[in-house]
Amino acid sequence: MTDALSIRELRANLAEVVTQAEAGEITVITRKGERVGAVVPIEILDAIEEAADELAAREARKHLDDQTVSMAELLADLFDSPTDSSGSAA
């Protein structure tokens, strides 16, 4: 079961909440009754980060053959005068 604590309650019980996280429990943190965060076991955070890294790697692999530009070309493109839809300077 996931407990929910207000920030005030969390401050008063931080050591206990950390002990519970070490034991595998999740504690949801609320502010004004709204869920704003959580104290989770480190294994859960590690799994989330690993999954995010894997998703980013999969997305990157999709674009390995995409055309690339140099930093100079990118900056020149960013700082050139804006153009309208016909391609002429605005």
N, C-alpha and C positions, 0 to 999 in steps of 0.2 A: 504494500500500500504506500502511496506517495503522500507525505505530509505537506501541508502548506503553512508557511509562517510569514507574518508581516516582517518588514525590515526591522522594526523594533524588537520583535520576538527573536529574529535571527541574531541580532546583536547580543541579546541577553543569553542566548543558548548556542553560540557559535561552536564552542568546543564539543558539545553534544552532537550538533549537526555534522561536524567533521567526522566524529567517531561513527555516526550512522552511515556516512558516505563510505567510510572505510569498510563497513560491514555490508555494503552493496545497496544501501537505501538511497532514494532520491528525495530531496526536499525542494519543493517549489517555493519561490520567494514572491511575495505579493506587495504591491504598493496601492493603497486606496482600493483594495479588493481585486485589483487586476494582476494577473500573472505577469511578472517581468523578468524572471530568471530562475535558475535552479542551481543547487549544489548537487553534483552527481559524482558517483564513483569514477575514479580516474580511468578505469577500463572503458567506461562509456564514452568519455571525451576522446580517448585514444582511438576508439572504433569510429567515431564520427569524423575525426581528422583524417584517418586512413581512408575512409570512404570518400571524403571530399577530395583528397589527393588523387585517388583512383579515377574519379569522375573528371577531374581537371586533366589528367594524363590521357584519358580516352578522347576528350575534346581536342587536345593538342595533336594527338595522332591523326585525327580527321583532317587537320590542316597542314600536315607536313609538306604537301606538294603545292600549297598556295604560293602565289607570287609574294615576294618580300620587297621592302623598300629600305633604303638606308635611313639612319637617323636624320641626316642632312635633308634628304628628300621629304621626310615626314614633317620636319620643322618648317621647311620652305612651304609645304602645302598648307600647314596650319596658319602660317603668318602672311600668306599671300592675300591680296584683296579679295573680298567675297565676290562671287559671281551670281548673276541671276540665272533663271532656268535656261536662257538661250546661250549661256556660256560667256557673256560679256560682263565686264566689271560693273558692279552696282553703283 
